[in-house]
């Protein structure tokens, strides 16, 4: 045994420092992934609820970030009165309604900004991917103009 240790130490291999490689690998993430905005980019946020359908996940998204998520600078571009019809494969805009918010009338929502569309697309893709056991970017989502997009199109 001593001879083996001596042979291994004499072979010219020196010790090296620890090299950082980022976050440790994770297995399947339980719960639901919602996409909020942080520093003007989409960020996936885990919620313990779930697994949820795409429609249920978008309903959580519409409720906006929790107080803890807001403390971490997560925000949303989803209008409070957004009305959408959601499936595992896409969404369409429903005829929105005007809404009173803090003494001010919000007009009916007829379209979403690019960032808000990305939030909905990525949230649908994440819920559908979890259900199908595939990667988020393997899911194509049909948006209101009938195009099919991937979450990565909004990164």
Secondary structure, 3 states (H helix, E strand, C coil): CHHHHHHHHCCCCCCCCCCCCCCCCCCCCCCEEEEEEECCEEEEEEECCCCCCHHHHHHHHHHCCCHHHHHCCCECCCCCCCCEEEECCEEEECCCCCEEECCEEECCCCCCCHHHHHHHHHHHHHHHHHHHCCCHHHCCEECCCCCEECHHHHC
